[in-house]
């Protein structure tokens, strides 16, 4: 696109201090061919052209200055793909320009890696480009230079900082999303392990965040790009099946679109018609949830009609229902009841000739912009920084989330809260007086109670839904009228954590339990230390508060109460603490002679990392801490080597090791004092060491019920060198069969390889790992 006179991107702008843009700004980059320099210059021109087209009144000078600064400080740097590093900030700026962001945001987008990857400081950015740009860059900058205990803490702190900055300037998160989008587009240049990690984080955090901000287009691309790396086989399969249906589907949609356009003209409704085939990741989600083939996904084919007025939207809905038969339960009015991310549209699923189902979405132009661009469609930084009531509403959930996170010291708790709060679907319920209460899908009356008030939630004893008394774990549905029954003095139950869905309810319950469990643990810890002191005739009266705080500090704890609660929870022994208060106080005068055997060998170990054996083959786990703790794999999730694991101190039973993905983990870890770091011990490699540990895993294969299936499965498993412990088959309602295998696997990689081979057998619909055996 040609730029109007006077805004040439290569015009020689006078910059602060020594920076001057030459005729070709990119020509300062060394080691590049003329073609590469020309490509970079063209990309920058395109950014300026897009900004000028979308926001003609914006000053482009700050973008030129930021580009010159970017070129100067990233010179010589390369990306993993081998291309100059400056391509990345340039592509991020292009995404922002297409989102119609203002010049300040685009300048910050060009500079977003400067503080992290070069020697530039935030004050220097502020001096050259103003405090606003510096604040945004600071918000976007990652925390890679700070060393965290583990990856989870690092990720949680990263996200927490981003959200805090977002509360004051939402451009921070929009730049972060644009940054992630370009990284995902170029992910093929990284190592497979890194691809997996970044793609999973994108699906867990960034795509839901884009959804919560209503940025549907960006969210869709992030999900599809991540899907390609998190489940390559699933991606390939869905892509192949959709391609097989694409020709007939597009033909059908064109025919429906033509019919619709004719009806719009006939009934004098102004509007335009678009159509699309559902995105691959969304299709995969439906296949997983509903266990159906691709051609049965009801909204695989979708038509969108964009009208001029809301009245036309409703008129068209009635017209469509008179032409095609609607599917009951598939009519949704998000215009009258917008989603929390401000999405508005009318949805209906219709049945055409031949029984083909297709979805129609009806909305206005303004609603369409909000659905595609979300918060960027209502960009408030136009001429001033005034925040409208609608903008405040869009960011209210972020402010609320940041209020709750102040109560959380545990990064994992913060991450689980964030994931809950970015929920993709909602239900609309009502109080008896008609007030709307929006809750996550499958929420319970307890979620409803906490949405009303914390005290109502804490004292809930029962609930009525639509006038009938129901159990507290009942799943609420759209339109339910909920009445909460309370009783003074009643307290939250730990069981509630197994069914509540909203982050507010979960955090309030955890907070209450934490406070009361901690009080009890402190009391137990005090009694244990007193009992141990009597046993060894140590007078506790001679130790003051400073002595206890000193010992607490040695364990990385802050206060006397923290130390007592850690003892009460069983994380440290009373004898250990007593020995630290008075070294040698607990020394036994006649130590027992050690006997041979694994158990006694463990008893003699005093180093920080312990190896505790379990199961057949005595494979070991490593536990951080100074106690000889019994360690066992939790039966609820049966973790295997290679999975991320987490330890939980159980009273009297030692350390239960769960897979991090275990659904029980979030419910167990509300008491962060009881969490303990565990890891898989290195695999024995020397000759004569213990035979490699195997783990029993149950696989459920859903397949067509045909002759020879079981023979093919057993051949694949045995060819892989895998032992089969048991096999069980059963028929299911739709004429298919389910085959359950319990196999012995070495690690997660071995299991994934086996699952992929089973999935490739013709007639296999799904292969799932069962958590319990």
N, C-alpha and C positions, 0 to 999 in steps of 0.2 A: 504494500500500500504506500502510495506517495504521501509524504507529509506536507502540510501547508507551509508556505514560505515563512521562514523565521524560526522554524523549530527543527532544523536539521540536526540529527544526533551527532554528526561529526563536526559541528561548528565549534570553533575554538573558544570555549568558555573559560573565563578567568577563574581559577580556583584558589583557595586559601594556600598560603605559603608557597611551596615549590611546585605543586601539581598543576600541570597544564596539559589539556587533552590535545594531542596532535591531530592531523587530518584523519588518521586512522588510529583510534585509541588502542586497538589490539596490537598495533605494530611494535609496541614496546616489549611484547613478550618474545623472548629469545628462543631459538631452536624450532620455530614454526615455519612451515612453508607459506608462500603467499596465498595459496588456496585455503589453508587453515585459518589464516588471519582474516581473509575475506568472509569465511563462514561465521566466525565469531562476530565480526562487525555487522553482518546481516542479521544475526540473532538479536544483537542489541538494538538495531534499527527497528526490528519487529516489535520488541518490547515497547519502545517509545511510540510507535505507530498505534499499538493496541491501547496504551494509556491515553493517547490523544483522542482516539476514537470513542472510548468509553467515558472519559472525563476531560472534555475539551478545555475546561477552565483550570486544570491543574498545572502547577509550575513544574516543568521538566528539568530545571537546572539542578535540583537536588539529586535527581536520578543520575544525571551525567557526572556529577561530582562523586557520587557513591561508586559509579562504575570505574572512574579513574583511580580511586582509592583501592578498589577491589583488585584491579589489574596490577597496581604497584605492589600490594602486599601478598598476593598469591602467586607472584611470578616464580616460575621454576617448579611449582607444585604440580603433581600429576594425580589423577584419580586411578583407581584399580584397573579401569578400562584402558589406561595409557593416554587418555585425552587430557588436555590442560585442565587444571582444577577449576578455572574461572567459568567453564561451561556449566558447572553445577549451580553456582549462585545466579547465573544468567537464566537458566531454565526455571529456577524457583521464581525469579522475577517475572518470567513469562506467565507462569501459572497464576501468580497474584494479579497480573495485569488482566488476564482473562476473567478473573473473579471481580473485576472492576474496583480493585483496591486503589487507595489514594497514593500519591507520590511518596509520602512519608513511609508508608508500609513497604513500597517497592524498594526504596532506598535501604530500608532495614533488611529486606530480603537479600539484597546484593551484599550486605555487610554481615549477614547472620553468622558466618563462620570465621569472621576476622579475629574476634577476641579469642576464640577457641584454638584456631589453627595457625595463628601468626603471633608476633610479639606486640600486637596492638592492644591497648588497654581501653576500658570503658570510658575513663575521663577523656582520652584522646578522641574517641568517637563523639562524646558530648561536646567537646570544644569545636570540632569541625562541622558536625551535623545537627547539633542541638540536643537538649535533654530528652525530647520525646523519642528520637531515633535511638539514642543510647539506652533508654529504658526498655524499648522493644527488643533490641539486640541482646541486652542483658537477660531478658526473660527467655529468649530463644536459646541462648548459649547453653550447651550441655555442661554436665558436672564431671566430665571425664578426668579432670585434673585432681579431683578430690578422691582419696582412696576410701572405699567403703568395705565393710567386712565381707560382703558377698554381693552377687549380682542383683538379688532381689532388693536389698537395701538401696543399691545404686539406682535401679530402675524406679523404685518408689519415690526416692528423693528427687529424681529427675522430673517425674510427672507432677509431683507435689509443687515443685518450684514453678513449673510451667503454668499450672492452674492458678497459683497465687498471683503470678504476673498477669494472667488472663483476666482476673477479677478487675484489675485496674485498666487493662487495655487488651481487648479481645483480639487485636491484630497479632499478638504474640502467638496464640494457638493457631491462627490461620496461616501464619508463616511456617510454623512447625509442621502443619499438615501439608503445605506445599513442598517443604523440604523432604518430608517422608515420601510424598508421591514421586518426586524425581528419583530418590534413592531406590524406591521399589521398581521404577521403570528401568533402572540400570543394575538390578540385583544380580544378573547372570554373571557379572565379572568377579563376584566374591566367592570364597570357599563354601562348600555345601553346609558346613556347620553354622557359619555365619548367616547364610541365606535362611536357614531354618529359624534361627533365633530372631532375626529381624522380621521375617514374615509372620511369625507367631505373635510377636509384640504388636505388629500392625493389626492383626485380627483381634487381639485382646484389648488394645487401647485406642489406637489411632482411628480405625474404621468406626468403632462405636462412638468415639468422640465427634467425628464428622457427622454421624447420624444424629447425635444429640444436638448439634448445632444446625441441623436441617440441611446439611450440604450433601444431598442425595447423589449428585453426579460424582463428586470426589470420593465419597464413601464407596460407591459401586466399583470404581476403578481400583481403589486400594484393596478391596476384598478379592476381586478377581486376580489381581497381581499376586497377592499373598497366597491364595488358594493354589496357584501353580507350584509353589514351593513347599507348602505345608502338607499337601496330599497330591503328589505328582500323578499317582495312578488314578485317583478320583477325578482329578482335573482332566486327564486324558480321556477317561471313560465318558464323563458328562459331555465334554467337548465333541467327542465322536458321535454320541447319540443325538445331540442337538443339531450337529451338522447334517445328520441323516434326515432330520425332520425339517430342516431349515427351508428347503425348496418349497415343499407343500405348505409349510406354515406361512411363508412370505406371500405365496399366491393367495392363500385364504385371507390373510390380513389386507392385502390390496383390494380384494373383492369386497370385504366388509367396509373398508375405508371409502371406497367408491359409493357404496350404498348409503353410508352415513352422510357423505357430502351432499348427495342428492336430497336426502331427507332434510338436512339443514336449510337448503335452498327452498324446498317445498314449504316448510313451516316458518320461513323467514327468521331463522335463528342465526345470528352472526357467530362464526367460529371457524377454527381450523382443525384439521384432523391429523394426528401423528400415530404411528404404531411401532411396536418393538417386540423382540423376543427376549424373555427374561434373562438376566445375567447368570453366568455359570455358577457363581458361589451361592446365589439365592436358590437356584435349582437344587444344588447339592444339599442345602439346609432342609429343603422340603423333602428330598428323598430320604435323608437320615431320620427326620421326624416322623414321616408318614409311611415309610417302607413301601413306596409305590414306584413304578417305572416312570421315566421322563414324560412319556406321552399322556400320563394321567395328572400331571401338575396343572391345576385349574387355571392358574394365571401365567402359564408358559407363553401364551399369546396375549398381548395387551394392546388395546387401542386407547388413545388419549384424545379427548376433544377439549380444546381451549376456547372458552366462550368470552364474551365481553362483559357480561353482568352475572351476578349471583342468581337473579331471577331466571336467566336463560339456562343456567346450570340445572336448576330444578325442573324447568320445563322440558329440557332434553332428557332427563332421567325418566320422566313419565312417558315421553315419546318412545324411548328405547324399550321400555317394558311392554309397550303396546305392539312393538314389532317382533321382538324376540322374548322367549320365556326366561325370566330371571331365576337363578338358583337360590332357593330359600337359605337364609342365614348368611348370604354373601353380599348383602346390601349394607354399605357402611357410609355414614354421613359424618365426614371429618370437617365439613364446613361449619355445621352448627356446634360440633364438639371437636375443636382442633386438638391435634396431638401436642404433648408438652413442648416439642421442638418447633411448634407453630405451623406444622404441615396441615394444609387444608385441601380437601378434594372430596368428590363423591365417588364411591367405588361400587360397582355392581358386576356380577358375573352372569353372563347370558349364554343360552344354548342356541346355536345356529342350526341350519339344516344339516342333517347327517349326524346330529348329536355332538358336534364340536363345541367345546366350551371356550369362551374368551372373556377376558376382563376388560371393562371400560372404566377409565378414570375421567371425570369431568371437573374442570376447574377454570378459574379466570386467569388472565395473563399474569396478574400480580401473584396469585397463588402458585402459578407455574414457576415463576422466578424464585419464590421462597422454597419450593420443593427441590429445585435444582441447586440453588446457591445458598439457601439457608440464611444464616446471619449476615453473610456477605451481601445478600440481596437488599438488606435494610441498612446498608453501610452508613453509620451515623457521622463519620468524619467527612462531612461534605464541606461546608464553609466554616463550621465551628465545631466545638467538641460537646455541644449540648446533647444530653442523653434523654431520649424519649421514653415514655412509660413502657412502650412495647419492647424497646431495647433492654430496659431494666428487667422486664418479665423474662426475656430470653436468657438473661444471665443469672436470674434468681437462683436457679439450681446449683450454679457454681459457687455462689456465695454461701448457700446452705451447706454444700459439701465441705467447704473450707472451714465453716463453723464446727461441723462434726469432727473433722480430722484433728482439731486441736486437742480433742480428748484421747487421741490415739498416739501411743508412743511406738507401736509396732508397725514397721513398714508394710508387712504382709497384710495386716488388718486394713491398712489404708488402701492397698491395691484391691483387696476383695470388695471393699466398700465402693470403690470407684467403678469396678466392673458391674456391680449390682445397679449403681446409679445410672449407668449408661444403657439400661435395659432397652431392648428394641421394641417391645410391645407393651401396651397399657390396657387396663380395664377402667371403665367409668362407673363408679358406684355413687350412691346417694345417701345422705342422712335422712331420717324421718321428716325433716323440715324441707328437704329438697335441695340441700347444698351438694354440689358435685365434689367427689373425692376421687382423684386420679391415682391409681395404684399400679404396680407392675403386674404383668400377666401372672395368673395363678396365685395372687395375693390372698391372704387369709383375713378373717375378722380381727386378728391381733394387729396386722399391718394397718387396717382401717382405724383401730383404736389409737395407735401411736400417731397416725396422721392427724387425728383430732387434737390430742394433747398427750404429753408424756405421762402425766398422772393418770389419765384415763387408761392408757396402755398398761401401766404398772399394776393397776388395781382391777384389770379385766378378769372376770370369772366365767362369763358366758356371752353368747351373742344370738340375736335373732336376725335371720335373713328373710326378707319378704314376709315377715310376721311369724315365721316358724323358728323355734329354737334349734340351733345346729351346733355340731362340734367346732371347736376353735380352729381346727386344721382344715375346715371346709374351704374349697377354692371358690373365690368370688368370681362372678360373671358380669358382663356389661349389663347395666340397668338394675342390679341388685340394690334393694333398700336395706341398709344395715343399721341395726340398733345394738349398742354395746351395753352389757350388764356388768356393773362394777360392784366391788365390795371393799369398804375401807379396811386397810390393814393387809390386804392381799398383796402378794409379791410375784414378780415375774418368775417363770419356770425355765430351767435350762432346756427342757424339751421343745420350747417354742422356737429355739434356734434351728430346729430340723425342718420347720415348714414356713417360717416368715420369709418374705421375698424383698421387702423394701429395705434400703440401707438405713433409713431412719429407725425402723423397728429393731433391726439387727443391732445397731450401735447402742440404742437405749437399753436393750436387754443385756448386751455384753457389759455395758458400763455398770449397770446395777449389780450383775453377778460378780464382776471384777472387784467392786468395792467390798461386797459382803464376803466373797471367798477370800479376799486378801486379809480382811480382819481376822477371819478364822485361822488362816495360815500363819499370821503373825503370832496369834495366841498359841498355836501348836508348836511353832518354832521356839517360842520362849520356854515352853514346858520341856521340850526335848533338850534344850541347852541346860536348863536347871537340873534335869534328871542326870545328864551326863556329868555335870559339875559335882553332884552329890556322889556319883559313882567313883570319881577320881579325887574326891575331897579337895576341890578347887573352890575358893571363896569368890563368888561373883561380885560381891559388894566392893571389892577393890578395883573393879574396872568401871571407868566412867564412859560417858557418851562418846568422847573422842576416841577411846579404844575401839568401840564397836564400829564407828565411822571409818577408822583406819583399816579394819579387817574388811568392811564392806567394799572399800576402795580397791583392795587387793583382788576382789572378785569382779571388779568392774561395776559395782553397785553404788548407789548414792547415799543411802541413809541407813540408820540402825534398823528401821522398820523393814526396809528392802532386804536386809540380811536375814532378819527373823522369818520373813515370808518365804525366802528362798529355802531356808532350812525346813520350814513347815510344808512346803510343796515337795520336799525330797530331792531338791536339786543339789544341795550340799549337805554333808552329815554334820550333826551337832559336835561330834568328836573332832572333826576337821577344824571347825570354828573355834572350839575350845583350845585346840593346839596352837592356833594362830594368836589367840588372846594371850596365852602363856606357853611359849614354846617348850616342848618336852613334858607338858602336864599330863598327857595321855599315854606316855611311853609305858609299855607293859614290861614289868621286871623280868619275866621269863617268857620270851616269845616262843611259840610252838614251832617245833622242827618242821620244815616244809616237806611235804610228801610229793611224790611224782604225780603228774596228771595235769590236764589242762586247767581245771578249776583253780588248783592251788598256784599254778604258774601265774594265772591272772591276778590272784590275790597279792603276789609279790610285786606286781608292776606299779610303779609310782609316776611314770611319765604322764604328760597331759593327754596324750592320745592312747585310748585303750582299744584292744581288739577283743571282742566278745564273740564266741563261736555259737552258731545255732544251726539246726537242721542237718540233714544228711550231707556229708562231705565237709562239714565244719567250715563253711565259707565265713569270712569275717566282715564286720562293719567297723568303722572307726568312729569313736565318740569323743567329742571334745568335753573336757571336764576332769576333775581330779578324784571322782568316785569310781569304784568298781561297780558298774551298773550292769544289771542283766538287760540284754537287748533282744527284742524279738520283732519279727515282721508282723504288722497288723493284718489280721485275717480279712478285714473289710475291703482291702485294696491289693493285698498280696504283692508288694513291690518287687521288681526284679532289677538286677544289675543294669546300670545305664539310665534308669529313670531318676528324675530329680526326687530326692527324699527329704523328709523332715522328721525330727524326733520329738516325742511328747512324753514328759515325765509323768508316769502314772503312779499313784500312791500304792506302795507295796508290791508293784509288779515290775518295776524297772522302766526301761525306755521302749515305748511302742514306736516302731518306724513305719511311717505312712508314705505313700507316693504323694507328691505335692498336688497332683490332680485329684486325689481322693475327695469325694464329696463331704466326708466327715471332717476333713482337716479344718475347714473354715469354722465349723461348730466347736471343735476342740480347742482351737488356738486363741479363744478370746482371753485366756489367761497367758499372756506372753511370758510370764515368769517361768512357765512350765515347758517352754520350748527349748530344745537343745540342738546344737549343730551335730549332724551325723553325715557320714559320707561312706561310699563304698571303698573298702581297702584295696590297694593295688592287687591285681591278679598275680598269683604266684607263677613265676617263670622258671625258677631254677629246677634242675633235674631232681627227682625224688620228693618234690613238694606235693602237697595234697592235691588230689584230682580236682579238676575244674568243677566248681559248684553248678548244679542245674536247679532250675526253679519250676515247679508245676504251674502251668497256666491253662485256663479254660478258654477255648475258642468256640464260638457259636457261628456256624456257617448256614446261612439261609440260601436255599437253592431250589431249582426245579426238581420235582419228584420223578426222576427217570432212572432207568437201569444203568448200572455201571458207575454212578456218581461216587459211591463210597470207595470203590476200588481206585478211582483216580485220586481221591483225596489221600488215602493211605499210602499210595505210591509216591506222591509228592512229599509227604511228611517223612517217610522212611528214606527216600533218596537224599533228603537233606541231612540225614544222620541223626534225626530227632526221634526220641523214644516216645511211643504213645502209651499212656497209662490206662486210659479208658475211652470208650466211644459210646455215645448214646444217640439214637435217632428218634424223631417224632414228626408226625404230620401236623401241618397248620391249616387254618380255615380256608385259605385261598388256593388250596391244591398243591402248595409247595411243601418243602420239608425243611426241618432244622436238624443239623448234625452237630452234636456237642463233643469236642475232643478235649481231653486233658493231656497236654504234651509237656515234655521237659525241655525248657529253653535255657540257653547259656546267658543271654543278655537281651537287652531291648533291640539291638540291631538284628540279632538272630531271629527274634520274634517278628519284627517288621518284614524281614525278607520272606519268612514263611507265610505271613498273611498276604503279602503281595502275590506270591505264587498261587495261593489258593484262590485269590480273587480273579486270577486270569483263566480259571477253568470255565469253559463255556457252560452257561446255565446258572452260575453263581450270582446271586443278587446282592449279597452282603456278607462280610466277615467281621465279627465284633469280638473283642476280648471281654470276657466276663470278669468283673473284679473279684467276686467270690468263687471259690471252687466247690 
